[in-house]
Amino acid sequence: MKTKSTIELIKEGEGLVIEFKRRIDSVFKIAKTLTSFANTSGGILLVGVGDQGEVLGVPSELHELQKLERAATQLMDPPLVLTIKTIKLDGRVILRVEVAESDDKPHFLINEKGERIIYIRVKDKSIPIPRLLMTGDVDADTQKLLASRHVKTLINMLREQDTIDPKAFSKVINISEKRAERMLNDLAEKQILMKVSRAGSGSFSLKWAE
């Protein structure tokens, strides 16, 4: 397969295997992107490029490299090997960070709380998934729950979007909002979902927990 040039990647825009970052503001966020690439189909991160493909350059190449090294070695288990190239476009320096699909997956991101989370790539987003869905190493009740039509619908939705609340979920599967809320809370208790907000009935996202 022909390797695409950096200019071609920028014109192509963000997607399953391409992500742009103006700069690395958070090593945890960049680790999430790198982990999701390794756990899915691989990918290329361009640092110094805006969301719309603007070539902005990096303020300090050394600082960005240090953050990438920390993300790949200290915040991932097992650590990742990155291929990093310095590219000059329009007189500006950008970093091309290539991540191969890993033979050692799943890779875990170790977040600010010390939690180990698996991320995968869906469209142009890095999303968390529960290990339960990858290993099948669950009790009979949880297996039955995961196999139900409503829960399968919910998981597929949360692979496409970040969160869902009981009201939206109730409309999708045509049940009462109260029943939808009970179902979401039950899934959260089983460590399949994570309750994102505490106000009202809250929103839920996919979760990994030890």
PyMOL commands that set and color helices and strands:
alter all, ss='L'
color gray80, all
select helices_A, chain A and resi 6-12+27-39+61-73+132-135+140-147+149-160+166-173+177-189
alter helices_A, ss='H'
color red, helices_A
select strands_A, chain A and resi 18-21+43-47+76-77+83-89+92-99+108-110+116-122+125-129+193-195+204-206
alter strands_A, ss='S'
color yellow, strands_A
deselect
rebuild
show_as cartoon
